[in-house]
Amino acid sequence: MCLGIPMQVESCQAQLAQCHYRGELQTVDLSLVGPVAAGDWLLVFSDAAREILAPQQARDILEALEALEAVMNGHYDPAHYLVELNQREPQLPPHLQAQFDQQRTLE
């Protein structure tokens, strides 16, 4: 399985960018996304950018990756990670909600 990692561009030259991830610079291939600017966020798989991200998308993915790492290390605290998900009820997709409602009326 390959995970996409959000990285922020520091500098670009031709089809390569220097990007930040966890305090380190990594060289990222831009062939699949085209020109980017310093400060842009990229979703990177195996040293190749696959998508340009909005800053909020990058933050959301980084937060989810932090939560996953916490789970893997036995330190997950729902009050700290993915808080906005913990403060709302899960929602069924409309087609499943209709089936659920129909089943409840038959009972």
Kinemage of the C-alpha trace (Angstrom):
@kinemage 1
@onewidth
@group {chain A} dominant
@subgroup {mainchain}
@vectorlist {calphas} color= white
{ca met a 1} P 0.000 0.000 0.000
{ca cys a 2} L 1.247 3.454 -0.857
{ca leu a 3} L 0.240 6.519 1.163
{ca gly a 4} L 0.201 10.020 -0.240
{ca ile a 5} L 2.064 12.502 1.921
{ca pro a 6} L 1.299 16.232 1.822
{ca met a 7} L 4.475 18.252 1.337
{ca gln a 8} L 4.950 21.988 1.014
{ca val a 9} L 7.093 23.331 -1.815
{ca glu a 10} L 10.122 25.363 -0.817
{ca ser a 11} L 11.634 25.861 -4.270
{ca cys a 12} L 11.295 24.596 -7.839
{ca gln a 13} L 13.633 24.073 -10.732
{ca ala a 14} L 12.374 22.593 -14.022
{ca gln a 15} L 10.496 19.374 -13.163
{ca leu a 16} L 11.813 19.066 -9.601
{ca ala a 17} L 10.819 20.708 -6.344
{ca gln a 18} L 12.385 20.808 -2.922
{ca cys a 19} L 9.575 20.080 -0.453
{ca his a 20} L 9.268 20.046 3.338
{ca tyr a 21} L 8.040 17.037 5.258
{ca arg a 22} L 8.646 16.680 8.982
{ca gly a 23} L 11.439 19.217 8.985
{ca glu a 24} L 13.394 17.625 6.156
{ca leu a 25} L 13.749 18.610 2.510
{ca gln a 26} L 12.927 16.036 -0.129
{ca thr a 27} L 13.248 16.207 -3.891
{ca val a 28} L 9.910 15.654 -5.622
{ca asp a 29} L 9.245 14.996 -9.310
{ca leu a 30} L 6.654 17.426 -10.745
{ca ser a 31} L 6.105 15.681 -14.094
{ca leu a 32} L 2.513 14.720 -13.278
{ca val a 33} L 1.359 18.087 -11.889
{ca gly a 34} L 3.219 20.699 -13.893
{ca pro a 35} L 4.489 24.038 -12.598
{ca val a 36} L 4.061 24.908 -8.933
{ca ala a 37} L 5.210 27.778 -6.739
{ca ala a 38} L 6.936 28.002 -3.381
{ca gly a 39} L 4.332 27.586 -0.660
{ca asp a 40} L 2.095 25.253 -2.698
{ca trp a 41} L 1.062 21.935 -1.178
{ca leu a 42} L 1.510 18.660 -3.079
{ca leu a 43} L 0.272 15.143 -2.468
{ca val a 44} L 3.399 13.028 -2.965
{ca phe a 45} L 3.627 9.288 -3.612
{ca ser a 46} L 7.082 7.688 -3.905
{ca asp a 47} L 8.855 11.006 -4.542
{ca ala a 48} L 6.424 12.050 -7.287
{ca ala a 49} L 3.728 14.711 -6.882
{ca arg a 50} L 0.346 13.415 -8.020
{ca glu a 51} L -1.894 16.329 -7.057
{ca ile a 52} L -1.764 19.971 -6.007
{ca leu a 53} L -3.633 20.386 -2.720
{ca ala a 54} L -5.481 23.281 -1.155
{ca pro a 55} L -3.911 24.176 2.215
{ca gln a 56} L -6.954 22.840 4.123
{ca gln a 57} L -6.770 19.519 2.266
{ca ala a 58} L -3.101 19.223 3.226
{ca arg a 59} L -3.894 19.957 6.895
{ca asp a 60} L -6.720 17.386 6.909
{ca ile a 61} L -4.514 14.667 5.428
{ca leu a 62} L -1.630 15.465 7.785
{ca glu a 63} L -4.013 15.289 10.750
{ca ala a 64} L -5.333 11.912 9.578
{ca leu a 65} L -1.777 10.603 9.156
{ca glu a 66} L -0.900 11.791 12.682
{ca ala a 67} L -3.962 9.958 14.028
{ca leu a 68} L -2.974 6.799 12.147
{ca glu a 69} L 0.555 7.004 13.546
{ca ala a 70} L -0.849 7.459 17.064
{ca val a 71} L -3.061 4.380 16.644
{ca met a 72} L -0.125 2.333 15.398
{ca asn a 73} L 1.953 3.423 18.409
{ca gly a 74} L -0.846 2.846 20.930
{ca his a 75} L -1.238 6.537 21.768
{ca tyr a 76} L -4.548 7.397 20.092
{ca asp a 77} L -6.761 9.793 22.027
{ca pro a 78} L -10.083 10.633 20.329
{ca ala a 79} L -10.208 13.934 22.193
{ca his a 80} L -6.993 15.016 20.463
{ca tyr a 81} L -7.148 13.556 16.939
{ca leu a 82} L -9.803 14.194 14.276
{ca val a 83} L -11.850 16.161 16.802
{ca glu a 84} L -14.376 17.400 14.220
{ca leu a 85} L -15.284 13.786 13.421
{ca asn a 86} L -15.765 12.948 17.089
{ca gln a 87} L -18.222 15.784 17.593
{ca arg a 88} L -20.820 14.671 15.052
{ca glu a 89} L -22.995 11.688 14.369
{ca pro a 90} L -22.041 9.537 11.400
{ca gln a 91} L -24.245 10.118 8.363
{ca leu a 92} L -25.403 7.394 6.003
{ca pro a 93} L -25.303 8.079 2.268
{ca pro a 94} L -28.814 9.054 1.034
{ca his a 95} L -29.522 5.691 -0.640
{ca leu a 96} L -28.658 3.789 2.555
{ca gln a 97} L -30.559 6.242 4.751
{ca ala a 98} L -33.678 5.623 2.606
{ca gln a 99} L -33.304 1.856 3.097
{ca phe a 100} L -32.791 2.313 6.830
{ca asp a 101} L -35.859 4.560 7.129
{ca gln a 102} L -37.951 2.108 5.135
{ca gln a 103} L -36.869 -0.802 7.318
{ca arg a 104} L -37.678 1.151 10.498
{ca thr a 105} L -41.235 1.852 9.286
{ca leu a 106} L -41.775 -1.896 8.662
{ca glu a 107} L -40.818 -2.818 12.218
